[in-house]
Amino acid sequence: MNPVMKYYPTPVLTNAAEKILGPWTPRRHVPEGLNSLRPDAKAVGEAYTIRLRRSMTRSRANAARVLAAYDAAPPNCIVVVQLVDDVGGALLGDIIAHRLHKIGVSGVVVAGPVRDLEGLEDQGPALWYREAVTTGLETAETETEVQVALDIGSVTIAPGDIVVADRDGVFAIPRRHAEEFVRTAETIVEREISIHQSIEENKKLFEIFDLTDAINS
């Protein structure tokens, strides 16, 4: 397996961001307000991006482009969908999710509404989403952009960036930093294993973190 594509827990990646990019940087890589459909879901892959916005005109061509955008998602990717404005309802439901599962995508991140939660859980890939609604996407009145950089709050996700998602949230790694994140995450995981072992040995936290002198000062 390509080491860049290995799964690491998102909290480990936030710690890695502080070491690589500096304090207060993790939030630039964590789209907020996203919920995991399945509590135990984990996914990692390269970002395949879709941006949807309201069209000024209604056409069958608009509908075809929306569906083709989902059809074109490559296997093992993370599909990331951004909503620019109101497109009538959910950006994804159980039918599109079923298709993405059939393609073999690793996961889907929807910065917007979804619907058909029961069907999504039964037939779709791992999913992170903002909210659930009952209304569907007006595909004929929706413009589609594919493989463009998305700005989701303060987070930019470009095609090919590495996206990791789990029950704690979603983390986006710029492609240029991916290998450095892998190396740093490995050392953090090893360190945490050692910390937990020290806790099992009944050591105090300030001792584990080498703060004995500070607590006595």
C-alpha positions as CSV (number, residue, x, y, z in Angstrom):
1,M,0.0,0.0,0.0
2,N,1.2,3.5,-0.8
3,P,2.2,4.9,2.7
4,V,0.5,8.2,1.7
5,M,-2.8,6.4,1.6
6,K,-2.6,4.7,5.0
7,Y,-5.3,5.5,7.5
8,Y,-4.4,7.4,10.6
9,P,-7.0,8.7,13.1
10,T,-7.9,12.3,12.5
11,P,-6.8,13.4,16.0
12,V,-3.4,12.1,15.2
13,L,-3.4,14.1,12.0
14,T,-4.3,17.3,13.8
15,N,-1.3,16.7,16.1
16,A,0.8,16.1,13.1
17,A,-0.4,19.4,11.6
18,E,0.8,21.3,14.6
19,K,4.3,19.7,14.4
20,I,4.6,20.2,10.6
21,L,2.8,23.5,10.0
22,G,2.8,25.2,13.4
23,P,0.4,25.9,16.3
24,W,-3.2,26.7,15.5
25,T,-3.0,25.2,12.0
26,P,-5.2,22.1,12.3
27,R,-8.5,24.0,11.8
28,R,-7.4,25.0,8.3
29,H,-7.6,21.3,7.5
30,V,-10.8,20.2,9.3
31,P,-14.2,21.0,7.7
32,E,-16.4,21.6,10.7
33,G,-20.0,20.6,11.3
34,L,-19.8,17.2,9.4
35,N,-21.5,14.1,10.9
36,S,-20.5,10.5,10.2
37,L,-23.4,8.4,9.0
38,R,-22.0,5.3,10.7
39,P,-20.2,5.6,14.0
40,D,-17.5,3.1,13.2
41,A,-16.8,4.4,9.6
42,K,-13.2,5.1,8.5
43,A,-12.1,6.2,5.1
44,V,-9.0,7.5,3.3
45,G,-8.3,8.4,-0.3
46,E,-7.5,11.1,-2.8
47,A,-10.1,13.9,-3.2
48,Y,-12.4,13.8,-6.2
49,T,-14.3,17.1,-6.0
50,I,-17.7,18.3,-7.1
51,R,-19.2,21.8,-6.8
52,L,-22.9,22.3,-7.2
53,R,-24.7,25.6,-7.6
54,R,-28.1,26.9,-8.8
55,S,-28.4,27.3,-12.5
56,M,-30.1,30.3,-14.2
57,T,-31.7,28.0,-16.7
58,R,-33.3,24.6,-16.6
59,S,-32.1,21.9,-18.9
60,R,-31.7,18.2,-19.4
61,A,-28.0,18.9,-20.0
62,N,-27.7,20.2,-16.5
63,A,-29.2,17.0,-15.1
64,A,-26.9,14.9,-17.2
65,R,-23.8,16.8,-16.0
66,V,-24.7,16.3,-12.4
67,L,-25.1,12.6,-12.7
68,A,-22.1,12.2,-14.9
69,A,-20.0,14.0,-12.3
70,Y,-20.9,11.3,-9.8
71,D,-20.5,8.5,-12.4
72,A,-16.9,9.7,-13.1
73,A,-15.7,9.2,-9.5
74,P,-12.7,6.9,-9.6
75,P,-12.4,3.8,-7.3
76,N,-10.8,4.3,-3.9
77,C,-11.3,8.1,-4.0
78,I,-13.1,10.3,-1.4
79,V,-15.8,12.2,-3.2
80,V,-16.1,15.7,-1.8
81,V,-19.2,17.7,-2.6
82,Q,-19.6,21.4,-2.0
83,L,-22.9,23.3,-2.1
84,V,-22.6,26.9,-3.2
85,D,-26.2,27.9,-2.8
86,D,-29.7,26.5,-2.7
87,V,-30.2,23.7,-5.3
88,G,-33.6,22.5,-4.0
89,G,-32.6,19.9,-1.6
90,A,-30.2,17.1,-0.8
91,L,-26.9,16.8,-2.8
92,L,-26.9,13.1,-2.5
93,G,-29.5,10.3,-1.8
94,D,-29.5,6.6,-1.7
95,I,-29.5,6.1,-5.5
96,I,-26.4,8.2,-6.1
97,A,-24.8,6.6,-3.0
98,H,-25.6,3.2,-4.3
99,R,-23.8,4.0,-7.6
100,L,-20.8,5.4,-5.8
101,H,-20.6,2.2,-3.7
102,K,-20.8,0.1,-6.9
103,I,-17.9,2.2,-8.3
104,G,-15.8,1.4,-5.2
105,V,-15.2,4.9,-3.8
106,S,-13.8,4.8,-0.3
107,G,-16.1,7.5,1.1
108,V,-18.2,10.6,0.5
109,V,-17.9,14.0,2.2
110,V,-20.9,16.2,1.6
111,A,-20.6,19.8,2.7
112,G,-24.4,20.2,2.6
113,P,-27.6,18.2,2.9
114,V,-28.3,14.6,2.1
115,R,-31.4,12.5,2.3
116,D,-32.6,8.8,2.5
117,L,-30.4,8.1,5.6
118,E,-31.7,4.5,5.9
119,G,-30.9,3.8,2.3
120,L,-27.5,5.6,2.5
121,E,-26.6,3.4,5.4
122,D,-27.7,0.2,3.7
123,Q,-26.4,0.8,0.2
124,G,-23.8,3.6,0.2
125,P,-20.2,4.0,1.1
126,A,-18.9,5.6,4.3
127,L,-20.5,9.1,4.4
128,W,-20.0,12.4,6.2
129,Y,-22.6,15.1,5.8
130,R,-23.8,18.4,7.2
131,E,-27.6,17.8,7.6
132,A,-30.5,15.6,6.5
133,V,-33.5,16.8,4.6
134,T,-36.4,15.2,2.8
135,T,-36.3,17.2,-0.5
136,G,-34.2,16.1,-3.5
137,L,-31.7,17.8,-5.8
138,E,-33.2,19.7,-8.7
139,T,-30.7,18.3,-11.2
140,A,-32.1,20.2,-14.2
141,E,-31.6,23.5,-12.4
142,T,-28.1,22.7,-11.1
143,E,-24.7,23.7,-12.5
144,T,-21.8,21.3,-11.9
145,E,-18.0,21.8,-11.7
146,V,-15.8,18.8,-11.3
147,Q,-12.2,18.5,-10.1
148,V,-11.9,22.1,-8.9
149,A,-10.5,23.4,-5.6
150,L,-13.3,23.7,-3.0
151,D,-13.4,26.2,-0.2
152,I,-15.4,24.7,2.6
153,G,-15.4,27.3,5.3
154,S,-11.7,28.0,6.1
155,V,-10.6,24.7,4.5
156,T,-9.4,24.3,0.9
157,I,-9.6,20.9,-0.6
158,A,-8.1,20.4,-4.1
159,P,-8.3,17.4,-6.4
160,G,-5.8,14.8,-5.3
161,D,-5.4,16.1,-1.8
162,I,-5.6,13.3,0.8
163,V,-8.9,13.2,2.8
164,V,-9.1,11.1,5.9
165,A,-12.4,10.7,7.8
166,D,-13.6,8.8,10.9
167,R,-16.0,9.2,13.8
168,D,-14.0,12.3,15.0
169,G,-14.4,14.2,11.8
170,V,-12.7,14.9,8.4
171,F,-9.1,16.0,7.8
172,A,-7.7,17.2,4.5
173,I,-4.0,16.9,3.8
174,P,-2.6,19.0,0.9
175,R,-0.9,16.6,-1.5
176,R,2.4,18.3,-1.2
177,H,2.6,17.6,2.5
178,A,1.2,14.0,2.4
179,E,4.5,12.1,2.9
180,E,5.6,14.4,5.7
181,F,2.2,13.8,7.5
182,V,2.7,10.1,7.2
183,R,6.1,10.2,8.7
184,T,5.0,12.5,11.5
185,A,1.8,10.5,12.2
186,E,3.9,7.3,12.6
187,T,6.0,8.9,15.3
188,I,2.9,10.2,17.1
189,V,1.2,6.8,17.0
190,E,4.4,5.2,18.5
191,R,4.5,7.9,21.2
192,E,0.9,7.3,22.1
193,I,1.4,3.6,22.4
194,S,4.3,4.3,24.8
195,I,2.1,6.8,26.8
196,H,-0.7,4.3,27.3
197,Q,1.8,1.7,28.4
198,S,3.1,4.2,31.0
199,I,-0.4,4.8,32.2
200,E,-0.9,1.0,32.6
201,E,2.3,1.1,34.8
202,N,0.4,3.7,37.0
203,K,2.7,6.6,36.1
204,K,1.4,10.2,36.6
205,L,0.6,12.3,33.6
206,F,3.0,15.1,34.5
207,E,5.7,12.4,34.8
208,I,4.9,10.9,31.5
209,F,5.1,14.3,29.8
210,D,8.4,15.2,31.7
211,L,6.9,18.1,33.7
212,T,8.0,17.0,37.2
213,D,10.3,20.0,37.6
214,A,7.5,22.4,36.5
215,I,4.9,21.0,38.9
216,N,7.3,21.5,41.8
217,S,8.3,25.0,40.8
